[in-house]
């Protein structure tokens, strides 16, 4: 996907700083928890569980879910490699704004390409991008198949499906590695919140 770059655009500095917003919300620093994994790996479910734990503790957060974003902001995109790249680029920019607002933002997107995740990381300051690899074997994802997508992909009804006829590049060194095959949803969520506590985000 190609786009015309905007010209005559100047970034306006806010009178209220990110540090001020973070302090107001009672956290140590804002960040994006970037959940990545195959379709059906449990990204959205675990991200929702993490958000519930944060909410119960009184912390401000917001969850950007892949399907929800495609209903609005990214509804003009399909699932070709180029559109997947643009999908992640847009979400990276949105997550940067959310982090600037002083929130802990959670994103649940397959985001299959290592290069795209690296570009999003580069948008954020050191320590503000926390990659969360939801590591679920393909066989287990297919067994779960909550939306029936793998069945359709195997039948050739869906093209460019990650893990079937489109590649998924697993994170090499994520900040958080979640093994869903050996942990419950609650245990996965608690692992992530524990990381935030141990590394002084909350």
C-alpha positions as CSV (number, residue, x, y, z in Angstrom):
1,X,0.0,0.0,0.0
2,X,1.4,3.4,-1.0
3,X,0.2,6.7,0.4
4,X,1.0,10.3,-0.2
5,X,3.0,11.9,2.6
6,X,1.5,14.9,4.3
7,X,3.3,18.2,3.9
8,X,3.3,21.4,5.9
9,X,2.6,19.5,9.1
10,X,4.1,20.6,12.4
11,X,4.0,18.6,15.6
12,X,2.4,20.7,18.4
13,X,3.8,20.3,21.9
14,X,1.3,19.8,24.7
15,X,1.3,21.9,27.8
16,X,0.5,18.8,29.8
17,X,3.4,16.4,29.5
18,X,3.4,12.6,29.4
19,X,5.1,12.6,32.8
20,X,2.2,14.7,34.2
21,X,-0.4,12.3,32.7
22,X,1.4,9.2,34.0
23,X,1.6,10.7,37.5
24,X,-2.1,11.6,37.4
25,X,-2.9,8.0,36.6
26,X,-0.9,6.5,39.5
27,X,1.5,4.4,37.5
28,X,5.3,4.6,37.2
29,X,5.4,4.7,33.4
30,X,3.1,4.2,30.5
31,X,3.7,1.5,27.9
32,X,2.2,-0.7,25.2
33,X,1.9,-4.4,25.8
34,X,2.1,-5.8,22.3
35,X,0.4,-9.2,22.3
36,X,1.5,-11.3,19.2
37,X,0.6,-14.8,18.3
38,X,-1.3,-17.0,15.9
39,X,-5.0,-16.7,15.3
40,X,-6.7,-18.6,18.2
41,X,-3.6,-18.5,20.4
42,X,-5.5,-16.6,23.1
43,X,-4.2,-13.1,22.6
44,X,-7.5,-11.3,23.0
45,X,-8.7,-13.5,25.9
46,X,-5.4,-13.1,27.8
47,X,-5.3,-9.3,27.0
48,X,-8.8,-9.0,28.4
49,X,-7.9,-10.9,31.5
50,X,-4.8,-8.6,32.0
51,X,-7.0,-5.5,31.6
52,X,-9.4,-6.8,34.2
53,X,-6.6,-7.3,36.7
54,X,-5.2,-3.9,36.0
55,X,-8.7,-2.3,36.4
56,X,-9.2,-4.1,39.7
57,X,-6.0,-2.7,40.9
58,X,-7.1,0.8,39.9
59,X,-4.8,1.3,36.9
60,X,-5.9,3.0,33.7
61,X,-5.5,1.0,30.6
62,X,-7.1,0.5,27.2
63,X,-7.3,-2.6,24.9
64,X,-7.0,-2.3,21.2
65,X,-8.3,-5.5,19.7
66,X,-7.5,-6.6,16.1
67,X,-11.1,-7.3,15.0
68,X,-12.5,-4.2,16.7
69,X,-10.0,-1.9,15.0
70,X,-10.8,-3.5,11.6
71,X,-14.5,-2.4,12.2
72,X,-13.4,1.2,12.0
73,X,-9.9,2.7,11.7
74,X,-8.7,-0.1,9.5
75,X,-11.8,-1.3,7.7
76,X,-10.3,-0.4,4.4
77,X,-7.6,-3.0,4.7
78,X,-7.7,-6.7,3.8
79,X,-5.3,-9.5,4.8
80,X,-2.7,-9.3,2.0
81,X,0.9,-9.0,3.3
82,X,0.9,-5.3,2.3
83,X,-2.3,-4.6,4.1
84,X,-1.2,-6.5,7.2
85,X,1.9,-4.3,7.3
86,X,-0.2,-1.1,7.0
87,X,-2.6,-2.5,9.7
88,X,0.3,-2.8,12.1
89,X,1.8,0.6,11.1
90,X,-1.4,2.3,12.0
91,X,-1.9,0.5,15.2
92,X,1.7,1.4,16.1
93,X,1.0,5.1,15.7
94,X,-2.3,4.8,17.6
95,X,-0.5,3.0,20.5
96,X,2.1,5.7,20.6
97,X,-0.6,8.3,21.2
98,X,-2.2,6.1,23.9
99,X,1.2,5.7,25.6
100,X,1.7,9.5,25.4
101,X,-1.7,9.9,27.1
102,X,-0.2,8.1,30.2
103,X,-2.1,4.8,29.7
104,X,-1.0,1.2,29.7
105,X,-2.3,0.2,26.3
106,X,-2.7,-3.5,25.3
107,X,-2.9,-4.5,21.7
108,X,-4.0,-7.9,20.5
109,X,-2.9,-8.4,16.9
110,X,-1.4,-11.4,15.1
111,X,1.3,-8.9,13.8
112,X,3.1,-11.8,12.0
113,X,6.2,-10.0,10.7
114,X,9.2,-9.4,12.9
115,X,10.2,-6.3,10.9
116,X,6.8,-4.7,11.5
117,X,7.0,-5.3,15.2
118,X,10.5,-3.8,15.2
119,X,9.2,-0.7,13.5
120,X,6.5,-0.3,16.1
121,X,9.1,-0.7,18.9
122,X,11.2,2.0,17.2
123,X,8.2,4.4,17.5
124,X,8.3,4.2,21.3
125,X,10.9,5.3,23.8
126,X,13.1,2.7,25.6
127,X,11.0,0.5,27.8
128,X,7.7,1.6,26.5
129,X,7.2,-1.3,24.1
130,X,6.7,-4.6,25.8
131,X,6.4,-7.5,23.4
132,X,4.2,-10.3,24.7
133,X,4.5,-13.6,22.8
134,X,1.4,-15.7,23.2
135,X,3.1,-19.0,22.3
136,X,0.5,-21.5,21.3
137,X,1.3,-24.5,19.0
138,X,-0.5,-24.3,15.6
139,X,-2.1,-27.7,16.3
140,X,-3.7,-26.3,19.4
141,X,-4.9,-23.1,17.7
142,X,-6.5,-25.3,15.0
143,X,-8.1,-27.4,17.6
144,X,-9.6,-24.4,19.3
145,X,-10.5,-22.5,16.1
146,X,-13.1,-20.3,17.8
147,X,-14.1,-18.5,14.6
148,X,-13.8,-21.5,12.3
149,X,-11.1,-19.7,10.3
150,X,-8.5,-22.5,10.2
151,X,-11.1,-24.9,8.7
152,X,-11.9,-22.4,6.0
153,X,-8.2,-21.7,5.4
154,X,-7.5,-25.4,5.0
155,X,-10.4,-25.7,2.6
156,X,-8.9,-22.8,0.5
157,X,-11.8,-20.5,1.3
158,X,-9.6,-17.9,3.1
159,X,-6.3,-16.9,1.4
160,X,-3.2,-15.4,3.1
161,X,-4.1,-17.0,6.5
162,X,-1.3,-16.8,9.0
163,X,0.2,-20.2,9.8
164,X,-1.4,-21.8,6.8
165,X,-0.4,-20.0,3.6
166,X,1.1,-16.9,5.2
167,X,4.1,-16.9,7.5
168,X,4.2,-16.1,11.2
169,X,7.6,-15.0,12.4
170,X,7.8,-15.7,16.1
171,X,9.5,-13.2,18.4
172,X,13.2,-14.0,19.0
173,X,13.6,-12.2,22.4
174,X,10.2,-11.0,23.7
175,X,10.0,-9.2,27.0
176,X,7.3,-11.7,28.1
177,X,7.0,-15.3,26.8
178,X,3.6,-16.8,27.6
179,X,3.2,-20.6,27.2
180,X,-0.5,-21.1,26.9
181,X,-0.2,-24.9,26.6
182,X,0.9,-25.3,30.2
183,X,-0.9,-22.4,31.9
184,X,-4.5,-21.3,32.4
185,X,-5.8,-17.9,31.2
186,X,-5.6,-16.6,34.8
187,X,-2.0,-17.8,35.2
188,X,-1.0,-16.2,31.9
189,X,-2.6,-12.9,32.9
190,X,-1.0,-13.0,36.3
191,X,2.4,-13.7,34.7
192,X,2.1,-10.5,32.6
193,X,0.9,-8.3,35.5
194,X,3.8,-9.7,37.6
195,X,6.2,-8.5,35.0
196,X,4.7,-5.0,35.1
197,X,5.1,-5.0,38.8
198,X,8.6,-6.4,38.8
199,X,9.8,-3.9,36.2
200,X,8.2,-0.9,37.9
201,X,5.5,0.0,35.4
202,X,2.8,-0.2,38.1
